[in-house]
């Protein structure tokens, strides 16, 4: 239960209007209309998949990963808050390692 990340505290939710990622105590949500594109990515280095969300120093993208095999990178039209509580740091995209990357991509299309 490192960092409060367990199967019960991780979730990706898609509704008619919103896309939400919950990863332990971290939350990211945006309107589905803000999703610009998706791409299946991976594999990843193990260090990128251990612990809390990882922030890319190159582009400020967020990675919420529980495995090193495969994930879905979701790019936003307008960056959204996610890793810190003030909302000052915004992310142009998030990568999530879900069981069905193709299914999530289809749901977001």
C-alpha angles and dihedrals in degrees: 000000000000111000090357092286110144134141087265093054099045122081143153112202127188120188131170088271110021145046115207132183120193116187110172106298093346121097134187124178134169140162114271087234087066093063109105101177147336133217133182108236139177174046098179136196110266092239089064091058102048122092131342126001113300122228118214110228089201099060108356090249117156126229120200102182137167098170137034098222109077144342143168120252111210115196121202130214089219120027117250134207120253122130102053130040101236095063092227092119110065129190126220090205147356131219117210128185103219127166093246111036094168091050092051091048090052092048090053095046 
